[in-house]
Amino acid sequence: MPVVTPALAAIIFVAGAVSGGFGALLGIGGGVLLVPFLNLGLHLPFTVAAAISLTTVIATSSSVSAARAGKQLINMRLGMLLEVATAAGSLFGGVTAQMIAQSTVQKVFGVVTALVAIIMLTRLQRRNVILDPDVDPGALGGRYHEEESGCTVTYQVKRLPLALAASFVAGNMSSLLGIGGGFIKVPVLNAWCGIPVRAAAATSAFMIGVTATAGAVIYYGNGQLVPALAASAVLGVQLGSWGGMRFGQRASAMWLKLLMAVVLFVVSAVMFTRGIQ
């Protein structure tokens, strides 16, 4: 286990603020940046980095969900349905993380994030919104006020089985890699399930807190969570989440997708290179 020092706690606080900003902005939890930094930059064991990251995912989820609850961006019905599959995958991932080599996990992380980035780039121009307010959103669809168009938009959920399968995989990756799972759910929901990126990000942020809790319990039970470092990261994430949400209100949907793709490509390259060394 790492030795906790004030300098280390301060560094992790700053890293948490940066990752929390991206996590709130894109609905991916922030762990996709925090885990590589803790593992590669600070040389913490991957399981320790994952445990710390999962606690920050819970904090990000709480902050974002509280801030966006009154804006109709969070699709509660869809989120609770998908969370059943996500939680099941998370419990399975937390167990398998104890049996897989760190280098293998790093390579999996790199490959998966690269694939997700490619998906986002292919969908830059797709908005998935219906401007006609009289259209029925269906049982799982929704409506919200969109700043870009200045009116209330509607969306309908498509390919629900795919969304459930992606949620299971996201839950598994969440516990296995110590990230929020949103980096899989947001692109899939936006690319193939008809959900606008803002609604997908908000709904994902709502779900990832439950997902991360299921995985964090297993890491804690195995003695891999360092409370002092996790507390520093959580405080930083809370600060970063506030900034990310404020910036996200003004950014265009296409810009958010492009930013997510760039972030994922960079992290993918770093993690995969590390895994094959």
Contacts in CASP RR format, 6 or more apart in sequence:
PFRMAT RR
TARGET T0000
AUTHOR 0000-0000-0000
METHOD contacts of the structure
MODEL  1
MPVVTPALAAIIFVAGAVSGGFGALLGIGGGVLLVPFLNLGLHLPFTVAA
AISLTTVIATSSSVSAARAGKQLINMRLGMLLEVATAAGSLFGGVTAQMI
AQSTVQKVFGVVTALVAIIMLTRLQRRNVILDPDVDPGALGGRYHEEESG
CTVTYQVKRLPLALAASFVAGNMSSLLGIGGGFIKVPVLNAWCGIPVRAA
AATSAFMIGVTATAGAVIYYGNGQLVPALAASAVLGVQLGSWGGMRFGQR
ASAMWLKLLMAVVLFVVSAVMFTRGIQ
1 48 0 8 1.000
1 226 0 8 1.000
2 8 0 8 1.000
2 42 0 8 1.000
2 44 0 8 1.000
2 48 0 8 1.000
2 226 0 8 1.000
2 229 0 8 1.000
4 226 0 8 1.000
4 228 0 8 1.000
4 229 0 8 1.000
8 42 0 8 1.000
8 229 0 8 1.000
9 228 0 8 1.000
9 229 0 8 1.000
9 232 0 8 1.000
10 232 0 8 1.000
11 42 0 8 1.000
12 38 0 8 1.000
12 42 0 8 1.000
12 52 0 8 1.000
12 229 0 8 1.000
12 232 0 8 1.000
12 233 0 8 1.000
13 232 0 8 1.000
13 233 0 8 1.000
13 235 0 8 1.000
13 236 0 8 1.000
14 236 0 8 1.000
15 33 0 8 1.000
15 34 0 8 1.000
15 37 0 8 1.000
15 38 0 8 1.000
15 233 0 8 1.000
16 34 0 8 1.000
16 56 0 8 1.000
16 233 0 8 1.000
16 236 0 8 1.000
16 237 0 8 1.000
16 240 0 8 1.000
17 236 0 8 1.000
17 237 0 8 1.000
17 239 0 8 1.000
17 240 0 8 1.000
18 33 0 8 1.000
18 240 0 8 1.000
19 29 0 8 1.000
19 30 0 8 1.000
19 31 0 8 1.000
19 32 0 8 1.000
19 33 0 8 1.000
19 34 0 8 1.000
19 37 0 8 1.000
19 56 0 8 1.000
19 237 0 8 1.000
20 29 0 8 1.000
20 30 0 8 1.000
20 34 0 8 1.000
20 56 0 8 1.000
20 60 0 8 1.000
20 236 0 8 1.000
20 237 0 8 1.000
20 240 0 8 1.000
20 241 0 8 1.000
20 244 0 8 1.000
21 30 0 8 1.000
21 237 0 8 1.000
21 240 0 8 1.000
21 241 0 8 1.000
21 243 0 8 1.000
21 244 0 8 1.000
22 28 0 8 1.000
22 29 0 8 1.000
22 30 0 8 1.000
22 32 0 8 1.000
22 33 0 8 1.000
22 244 0 8 1.000
22 263 0 8 1.000
23 29 0 8 1.000
23 30 0 8 1.000
23 31 0 8 1.000
23 60 0 8 1.000
23 64 0 8 1.000
23 205 0 8 1.000
23 241 0 8 1.000
23 244 0 8 1.000
24 60 0 8 1.000
24 63 0 8 1.000
24 64 0 8 1.000
24 205 0 8 1.000
24 240 0 8 1.000
24 241 0 8 1.000
24 242 0 8 1.000
24 243 0 8 1.000
24 244 0 8 1.000
24 245 0 8 1.000
25 201 0 8 1.000
25 244 0 8 1.000
25 245 0 8 1.000
25 247 0 8 1.000
25 248 0 8 1.000
25 251 0 8 1.000
25 256 0 8 1.000
25 259 0 8 1.000
26 186 0 8 1.000
26 201 0 8 1.000
26 256 0 8 1.000
26 259 0 8 1.000
26 260 0 8 1.000
26 263 0 8 1.000
27 64 0 8 1.000
27 182 0 8 1.000
27 186 0 8 1.000
27 201 0 8 1.000
27 202 0 8 1.000
27 204 0 8 1.000
27 205 0 8 1.000
27 208 0 8 1.000
28 179 0 8 1.000
28 180 0 8 1.000
28 181 0 8 1.000
28 182 0 8 1.000
28 183 0 8 1.000
28 186 0 8 1.000
28 201 0 8 1.000
28 204 0 8 1.000
28 260 0 8 1.000
29 56 0 8 1.000
29 57 0 8 1.000
29 60 0 8 1.000
29 61 0 8 1.000
29 179 0 8 1.000
29 180 0 8 1.000
29 181 0 8 1.000
29 182 0 8 1.000
29 183 0 8 1.000
29 205 0 8 1.000
29 208 0 8 1.000
30 53 0 8 1.000
30 56 0 8 1.000
30 57 0 8 1.000
30 60 0 8 1.000
30 179 0 8 1.000
30 180 0 8 1.000
30 237 0 8 1.000
31 53 0 8 1.000
31 56 0 8 1.000
31 57 0 8 1.000
31 178 0 8 1.000
31 179 0 8 1.000
31 180 0 8 1.000
32 113 0 8 1.000
32 179 0 8 1.000
32 180 0 8 1.000
32 183 0 8 1.000
32 263 0 8 1.000
32 264 0 8 1.000
32 267 0 8 1.000
33 263 0 8 1.000
33 267 0 8 1.000
34 49 0 8 1.000
34 52 0 8 1.000
34 53 0 8 1.000
34 56 0 8 1.000
34 233 0 8 1.000
35 46 0 8 1.000
35 49 0 8 1.000
35 50 0 8 1.000
35 53 0 8 1.000
35 109 0 8 1.000
35 177 0 8 1.000
35 178 0 8 1.000
35 179 0 8 1.000
36 109 0 8 1.000
36 267 0 8 1.000
36 270 0 8 1.000
36 271 0 8 1.000
38 44 0 8 1.000
38 48 0 8 1.000
38 49 0 8 1.000
38 52 0 8 1.000
38 53 0 8 1.000
39 45 0 8 1.000
39 46 0 8 1.000
39 49 0 8 1.000
39 106 0 8 1.000
39 274 0 8 1.000
40 270 0 8 1.000
40 271 0 8 1.000
40 274 0 8 1.000
44 52 0 8 1.000
45 102 0 8 1.000
45 224 0 8 1.000
46 102 0 8 1.000
46 105 0 8 1.000
46 106 0 8 1.000
47 97 0 8 1.000
47 98 0 8 1.000
47 102 0 8 1.000
47 219 0 8 1.000
47 222 0 8 1.000
47 224 0 8 1.000
48 224 0 8 1.000
48 225 0 8 1.000
48 226 0 8 1.000
49 178 0 8 1.000
50 97 0 8 1.000
50 175 0 8 1.000
50 176 0 8 1.000
50 177 0 8 1.000
50 178 0 8 1.000
50 179 0 8 1.000
50 219 0 8 1.000
50 224 0 8 1.000
51 178 0 8 1.000
51 216 0 8 1.000
51 219 0 8 1.000
51 220 0 8 1.000
51 224 0 8 1.000
51 225 0 8 1.000
51 226 0 8 1.000
51 230 0 8 1.000
52 225 0 8 1.000
52 226 0 8 1.000
52 229 0 8 1.000
52 230 0 8 1.000
52 233 0 8 1.000
53 178 0 8 1.000
53 179 0 8 1.000
53 180 0 8 1.000
53 233 0 8 1.000
54 174 0 8 1.000
54 175 0 8 1.000
54 178 0 8 1.000
54 180 0 8 1.000
54 212 0 8 1.000
54 213 0 8 1.000
54 215 0 8 1.000
54 216 0 8 1.000
54 219 0 8 1.000
55 212 0 8 1.000
55 216 0 8 1.000
55 225 0 8 1.000
55 230 0 8 1.000
55 233 0 8 1.000
55 234 0 8 1.000
56 230 0 8 1.000
56 233 0 8 1.000
56 234 0 8 1.000
56 236 0 8 1.000
56 237 0 8 1.000
57 174 0 8 1.000
57 178 0 8 1.000
57 179 0 8 1.000
57 180 0 8 1.000
57 208 0 8 1.000
57 209 0 8 1.000
57 211 0 8 1.000
57 212 0 8 1.000
58 209 0 8 1.000
58 212 0 8 1.000
58 213 0 8 1.000
58 216 0 8 1.000
59 234 0 8 1.000
59 237 0 8 1.000
59 238 0 8 1.000
59 241 0 8 1.000
60 205 0 8 1.000
60 208 0 8 1.000
60 209 0 8 1.000
60 237 0 8 1.000
60 241 0 8 1.000
61 205 0 8 1.000
61 206 0 8 1.000
61 207 0 8 1.000
61 208 0 8 1.000
61 209 0 8 1.000
61 210 0 8 1.000
61 212 0 8 1.000
62 209 0 8 1.000
63 237 0 8 1.000
63 238 0 8 1.000
63 241 0 8 1.000
63 242 0 8 1.000
63 245 0 8 1.000
64 202 0 8 1.000
64 205 0 8 1.000
64 206 0 8 1.000
64 241 0 8 1.000
64 245 0 8 1.000
65 74 0 8 1.000
65 202 0 8 1.000
65 205 0 8 1.000
65 206 0 8 1.000
67 245 0 8 1.000
68 74 0 8 1.000
68 202 0 8 1.000
68 205 0 8 1.000
68 245 0 8 1.000
71 144 0 8 1.000
71 145 0 8 1.000
71 202 0 8 1.000
72 142 0 8 1.000
72 143 0 8 1.000
72 144 0 8 1.000
72 145 0 8 1.000
73 144 0 8 1.000
73 198 0 8 1.000
73 199 0 8 1.000
73 201 0 8 1.000
73 202 0 8 1.000
73 203 0 8 1.000
74 199 0 8 1.000
74 202 0 8 1.000
74 203 0 8 1.000
74 205 0 8 1.000
74 206 0 8 1.000
75 140 0 8 1.000
75 141 0 8 1.000
75 142 0 8 1.000
75 195 0 8 1.000
75 199 0 8 1.000
75 202 0 8 1.000
75 203 0 8 1.000
76 206 0 8 1.000
77 139 0 8 1.000
77 140 0 8 1.000
77 141 0 8 1.000
78 140 0 8 1.000
78 141 0 8 1.000
78 157 0 8 1.000
78 163 0 8 1.000
78 195 0 8 1.000
78 203 0 8 1.000
79 203 0 8 1.000
79 206 0 8 1.000
79 207 0 8 1.000
81 140 0 8 1.000
81 164 0 8 1.000
82 163 0 8 1.000
82 164 0 8 1.000
82 167 0 8 1.000
82 185 0 8 1.000
82 207 0 8 1.000
83 167 0 8 1.000
83 207 0 8 1.000
83 210 0 8 1.000
83 211 0 8 1.000
85 164 0 8 1.000
85 165 0 8 1.000
85 167 0 8 1.000
85 168 0 8 1.000
86 167 0 8 1.000
86 168 0 8 1.000
86 170 0 8 1.000
86 171 0 8 1.000
86 174 0 8 1.000
86 181 0 8 1.000
86 185 0 8 1.000
86 207 0 8 1.000
86 210 0 8 1.000
86 211 0 8 1.000
87 171 0 8 1.000
87 210 0 8 1.000
87 211 0 8 1.000
87 214 0 8 1.000
88 168 0 8 1.000
88 171 0 8 1.000
89 168 0 8 1.000
89 169 0 8 1.000
89 171 0 8 1.000
89 172 0 8 1.000
89 174 0 8 1.000
89 175 0 8 1.000
90 171 0 8 1.000
90 172 0 8 1.000
90 174 0 8 1.000
90 175 0 8 1.000
90 211 0 8 1.000
90 212 0 8 1.000
90 214 0 8 1.000
90 215 0 8 1.000
91 175 0 8 1.000
91 214 0 8 1.000
91 215 0 8 1.000
91 218 0 8 1.000
92 172 0 8 1.000
92 175 0 8 1.000
93 171 0 8 1.000
93 172 0 8 1.000
93 173 0 8 1.000
93 174 0 8 1.000
93 175 0 8 1.000
93 176 0 8 1.000
93 215 0 8 1.000
94 175 0 8 1.000
94 176 0 8 1.000
94 215 0 8 1.000
94 218 0 8 1.000
94 219 0 8 1.000
95 218 0 8 1.000
96 172 0 8 1.000
96 176 0 8 1.000
97 105 0 8 1.000
97 175 0 8 1.000
97 176 0 8 1.000
97 218 0 8 1.000
97 219 0 8 1.000
98 218 0 8 1.000
98 222 0 8 1.000
100 176 0 8 1.000
103 275 0 8 1.000
103 276 0 8 1.000
105 176 0 8 1.000
105 177 0 8 1.000
106 271 0 8 1.000
106 272 0 8 1.000
106 274 0 8 1.000
106 275 0 8 1.000
107 271 0 8 1.000
107 272 0 8 1.000
107 275 0 8 1.000
107 276 0 8 1.000
108 173 0 8 1.000
108 176 0 8 1.000
108 177 0 8 1.000
109 177 0 8 1.000
109 267 0 8 1.000
109 268 0 8 1.000
109 271 0 8 1.000
109 272 0 8 1.000
110 267 0 8 1.000
110 268 0 8 1.000
110 269 0 8 1.000
110 271 0 8 1.000
110 272 0 8 1.000
111 268 0 8 1.000
111 272 0 8 1.000
112 173 0 8 1.000
112 184 0 8 1.000
112 268 0 8 1.000
113 183 0 8 1.000
113 264 0 8 1.000
113 265 0 8 1.000
113 267 0 8 1.000
113 268 0 8 1.000
113 271 0 8 1.000
114 264 0 8 1.000
114 265 0 8 1.000
114 268 0 8 1.000
114 269 0 8 1.000
114 272 0 8 1.000
116 183 0 8 1.000
116 184 0 8 1.000
116 187 0 8 1.000
116 264 0 8 1.000
117 260 0 8 1.000
117 261 0 8 1.000
117 262 0 8 1.000
117 264 0 8 1.000
117 265 0 8 1.000
117 268 0 8 1.000
118 261 0 8 1.000
119 187 0 8 1.000
119 188 0 8 1.000
119 191 0 8 1.000
120 187 0 8 1.000
120 190 0 8 1.000
120 191 0 8 1.000
120 257 0 8 1.000
120 258 0 8 1.000
120 260 0 8 1.000
120 261 0 8 1.000
120 264 0 8 1.000
121 257 0 8 1.000
121 258 0 8 1.000
121 261 0 8 1.000
122 191 0 8 1.000
123 187 0 8 1.000
123 190 0 8 1.000
123 191 0 8 1.000
123 257 0 8 1.000
124 254 0 8 1.000
124 257 0 8 1.000
124 258 0 8 1.000
125 254 0 8 1.000
126 190 0 8 1.000
126 191 0 8 1.000
127 196 0 8 1.000
127 197 0 8 1.000
127 253 0 8 1.000
128 155 0 8 1.000
128 190 0 8 1.000
128 194 0 8 1.000
128 195 0 8 1.000
128 196 0 8 1.000
128 197 0 8 1.000
129 146 0 8 1.000
129 149 0 8 1.000
129 153 0 8 1.000
129 154 0 8 1.000
129 155 0 8 1.000
129 196 0 8 1.000
130 153 0 8 1.000
130 154 0 8 1.000
130 155 0 8 1.000
130 156 0 8 1.000
131 149 0 8 1.000
131 151 0 8 1.000
131 153 0 8 1.000
131 154 0 8 1.000
132 154 0 8 1.000
133 143 0 8 1.000
133 151 0 8 1.000
133 152 0 8 1.000
133 154 0 8 1.000
135 154 0 8 1.000
135 156 0 8 1.000
137 143 0 8 1.000
137 154 0 8 1.000
137 155 0 8 1.000
137 156 0 8 1.000
138 156 0 8 1.000
138 157 0 8 1.000
140 157 0 8 1.000
140 160 0 8 1.000
141 154 0 8 1.000
141 155 0 8 1.000
141 156 0 8 1.000
141 157 0 8 1.000
142 154 0 8 1.000
142 155 0 8 1.000
142 156 0 8 1.000
142 199 0 8 1.000
143 152 0 8 1.000
143 153 0 8 1.000
143 154 0 8 1.000
143 155 0 8 1.000
144 152 0 8 1.000
144 153 0 8 1.000
144 198 0 8 1.000
144 199 0 8 1.000
145 151 0 8 1.000
145 152 0 8 1.000
145 153 0 8 1.000
146 152 0 8 1.000
146 153 0 8 1.000
146 196 0 8 1.000
146 198 0 8 1.000
147 249 0 8 1.000
147 250 0 8 1.000
148 252 0 8 1.000
148 253 0 8 1.000
153 196 0 8 1.000
155 194 0 8 1.000
155 195 0 8 1.000
155 196 0 8 1.000
155 199 0 8 1.000
156 194 0 8 1.000
157 163 0 8 1.000
157 193 0 8 1.000
157 194 0 8 1.000
157 195 0 8 1.000
158 192 0 8 1.000
158 193 0 8 1.000
158 194 0 8 1.000
159 192 0 8 1.000
159 193 0 8 1.000
160 193 0 8 1.000
162 188 0 8 1.000
162 192 0 8 1.000
162 193 0 8 1.000
163 188 0 8 1.000
163 189 0 8 1.000
163 193 0 8 1.000
166 184 0 8 1.000
166 185 0 8 1.000
166 188 0 8 1.000
166 189 0 8 1.000
167 185 0 8 1.000
167 207 0 8 1.000
169 184 0 8 1.000
170 180 0 8 1.000
170 181 0 8 1.000
170 182 0 8 1.000
170 183 0 8 1.000
170 184 0 8 1.000
170 185 0 8 1.000
170 211 0 8 1.000
171 181 0 8 1.000
171 211 0 8 1.000
173 179 0 8 1.000
173 181 0 8 1.000
173 184 0 8 1.000
174 180 0 8 1.000
174 181 0 8 1.000
174 182 0 8 1.000
174 208 0 8 1.000
174 211 0 8 1.000
174 212 0 8 1.000
174 215 0 8 1.000
175 211 0 8 1.000
175 214 0 8 1.000
175 215 0 8 1.000
175 218 0 8 1.000
178 212 0 8 1.000
180 208 0 8 1.000
180 209 0 8 1.000
180 211 0 8 1.000
180 212 0 8 1.000
181 204 0 8 1.000
181 208 0 8 1.000
181 211 0 8 1.000
182 204 0 8 1.000
182 207 0 8 1.000
182 208 0 8 1.000
183 260 0 8 1.000
183 264 0 8 1.000
185 200 0 8 1.000
185 204 0 8 1.000
185 207 0 8 1.000
186 197 0 8 1.000
186 200 0 8 1.000
186 201 0 8 1.000
186 204 0 8 1.000
186 260 0 8 1.000
187 260 0 8 1.000
189 195 0 8 1.000
189 200 0 8 1.000
189 203 0 8 1.000
189 204 0 8 1.000
190 196 0 8 1.000
190 197 0 8 1.000
190 200 0 8 1.000
190 257 0 8 1.000
195 203 0 8 1.000
196 253 0 8 1.000
197 253 0 8 1.000
197 256 0 8 1.000
197 257 0 8 1.000
198 253 0 8 1.000
198 256 0 8 1.000
201 256 0 8 1.000
216 225 0 8 1.000
219 225 0 8 1.000
248 256 0 8 1.000
251 259 0 8 1.000
END
